[in-house]
Amino acid sequence: MQKESSFPELAVLRETFESGVTRDLPWRRSQLLALETFLLDREKEIAAAVHDDFRKSEAETFLTETGYLRGEIRFALKHLKSWMKPLRVSIPLIYQPAKGSCYHEPYGVVLIIGAWNYPINLSLAPLVSALAAGNCAVIKPSELAPHSSALIAEGLGRYLDRSAVRVIEGGAEVAKALLAERFGYIFYTGSLAIGREVMLAAAKHLTPLTLELGGKCPCIVEESSDLRVAARRIVWAKFLNGGQTCLAPDYVLVNEKREAELLRYMQEAITDFYGDDPRLSPDYPRIVTMDHFMRVEKLLDGSSVWSGGGCDQAERYIAPTILRGVTPASPVMQSEIFAPLLPVIAYSDLADALEIIRNGKEPLALYLFSSDRAVQERVVRHSRSGGVCINDLLFQAALHNLPFGGLGHSGFGAYHGKAGFDTFSFQRTLMHRSLYPDPDLRYPPYSSTKFGL
Ligand code: NAD
């Protein structure tokens, strides 16, 4: 006898998918438009929920969550019809008369597990791709951003087709119970350790999956770069979201001749952006939970602070902090920092910087500030990462027509725009042959002369 599911709503979603309604372009468009309406109607509430979770400002929530998502929806609406077109292939003369094509078929009911650090974006951007591809979806937002999770659950229930999209809230136990069910596809965003568990669970049902993980993203500042601009961009990307960004520069590698200058410009940028006391800045978020705060405080204790370093446990506040005198063996270099601590490592030769990067796990992103074309080519050629951005940071993930994803330890698979549509679509091939002619060539008996062997 089949074991009863802990999630009766899954039967409803499966039935909807089987009915075929989600495959049609009008249904897909209607759901994307409904999601857009939710984001527009509830913009203020969304900003308030994210603020309640870790004091992120309304402007940052617009920039990195709702604004991005609205762009992603518009992009999908604009291109969906052409994405859905089957791919026709040419047929070699020997197989003719025939037609060959490749259809983009939805997987069915898909599971999206989100991380807390961009609580709206990381649950809903995969949903845009899943709906565009004609799937039903279950979303499990992170329990560590409870206000955002509750708003997504309530909002999607009101705006989207409830027979096709459900939000199931909860923590690890709920995620594990969901993973025991059979889904058409699993899309997971989170840490490497949990990613491994998700992959093991997916193996049980042979479910295809994408893992969007983190890692230590390096940022090289080469001697030819404009240090003031580099410093402002690095400080912005590092301390955005309180340093809790999978794509943030985890550490900086700077040519030793220009280290002092870069440090000075970075300190200037911190003061320009957040004032003399960043605790008072409305634009500076907090660490998400007390567990994470304690982890970061411990890292800070074992490091040599060049600037910042202030903490306030009651508020879960950690100041924008720059660490100096760091080596690849320092505790702060052993795992993803995911907090507002920025180690700076000076190098004398670019080859040494590249070796430090190669000795680590494959990062989600690699950043380089350099005005020298030969250096740009060398760094890209002699390193590996999910993505690269030269002379800026994070924007490689903001474009709707660039795939976003990791490599090796930072995950596999990609989404955003067409890449997301492709991720949530199964490529089903179709060959249509004519019954005639039907020559004997392929049929036994295979005489030695048949294939000229
Ligand atoms: P996490 O792995 O702790 O949690 C992510 C999700 O997994 C949550 O919804 C959680 O409830 C669920 N979960 C927890 N235990 C589980 C289990 N045993 N089985 C299945 N699911 C389980 O990650 P986090 O702390 O929310 O996010 C931080 C990590 O995510 C960082 O490493 C960061 O770099 C990474 N990240 C990656 C991306 C990306 O796009 N590549 C984006 C954001 C964050």
Residues whose N, C-alpha, C, O or C-beta is under 5 A from the ligand:
A	BS01	NAD	I113 G114 A115 W116 K140 P141 S142 E143 G170 G171 A172 A175 K176 T189 G190 S191 L192 I194 E197 E212 L213 G214 G215 C246 S410
